[in-house]
Amino acid sequence: MHISDAEGLPVRDAVPALRAALDERGAAVLAAPPGTGKTTLVPLALAGLALGGPPAAGKVLVLEPRRLAARAAARRMAWLLGERVGGRVGLTVRGDSRPGTHVEVVTTGVVLRRLQADPELADVGTVILDECHERHLDADTALAFLLDVRAALRPGLRVVAASATADTGPWARLLGDAPVVETPAALHPVETVWAPPPRPVAPPHGMRVDPALLGHVAATVRRALAERDGDVLCFLPGAGEIARVAGMLGGVRAEVLQVHGQAPPAVQDAVLAPSGRRRVVLATSVAESSLTVPGVRTVVDGGLAREPRTDHARGLGALTTVRASRATAGQRAGRAGREAPGTVYRCWTEAEHERLPAR
C-alpha cells in the first residue's frame, strides 16, 4: 500500500468534517476504530500530504502513548510517502530524534519536556492526541498543558483528540464542547472459539500469572496454527509472560516474535512489515489499537491485561494484572478481521465473558 491506496481507508470520509470542525472551533474529537486510518492518514491529510485540501499552518504533532506505537506510526506514514523517517514525517522518542518538516510523531513524555522548554510550540499548528482512550497520566497532563497554551498563549493552536472507541463525550467536554467526528469500523467477520483451560487456573494476583494459564495459552496457539491459516497474534499481559510462552513454542512451524515496550527496534520493524514466513506474534496490549500487524488472521487472547492501580494503604501506584474487559476483548478480536475474515480463540468460557466488566 502507498499513499494512493491509503486514501481509500474509511477515515477519508471523515476528513472534510474534521477539517471544518478545526476551522470553525479549533478543536475536535475523532472517533475511529482500529484499521480505519486514524493514526496514519489523518495526520498526513491535515498536513496537506494526502486527500488534497490546504495544509495546516505549522507542523502536525502526533502524540502517541508508547515509543513502540510512535515508531510504528512514523514508519508507516513515511513508507506511504515513499520516504524514510526524518523527511516530511519525523519521529522523536527517547534515544531517537529524527524531526520531520510536516508531521512529527512523539511520545507524550517527549512533548511534556518540549512544553517546558517552548510553551508556545511555535512551529506546531495542530496537535493530535492519538489513542486518547487509553488514559495515561502523561497524556492527561499533556492535554492539560495544551489547553492552558490555547487559553493563554496560542488561541490558534488546533487540537484533535483521536480515540478508537465511541466513548467521546468526556473528551468533547474537555475541549470546550468540541464537535465529534465519527468513522465506522471496517472489519471483516470474526468467528469466536471459546477455549478455556481444561482445569481451573488461579486468578491473577499482583503481577503473578498462573503458569498453568500460560501453558494453556501456548497450547491454544499451537491449536490455532493447526486449525487456521495466516499469522497468529497472541495477547499476554507483559514481557515476562511473553518470554515464557515463547519458550513453550519451540518447534512450531512459524517465526515467533515478541512485541512489548522493551523489544529491540529491529523486532518492532519486523512485526510491522509483511513477511513471507508464517508468524506468531506474542504481544502486550500495545497491539490492541496502536499497531497494525499485517497478515494476522487469528487472535489468541489470554484474557489478561496489566494496568496501573493505586495501593491506597501505601499511597503508591503500581502495575497489577487484571482480567481484560469486554471492550478490550472486542478490540483484540477485531485485529483478526482487519484484512480478511478471521478467528479469535478466547481462553475463557462464554459464561465468564458475560461476567467481565464492560470497560
Order of alpha helices (4+ residues) and beta strands (2+ residues): alpha-alpha-beta-alpha-beta-alpha-beta-beta-beta-alpha-beta-alpha-beta-alpha-beta-beta-alpha-beta-alpha-beta-alpha-beta-alpha-beta-beta-beta-alpha-beta-alpha
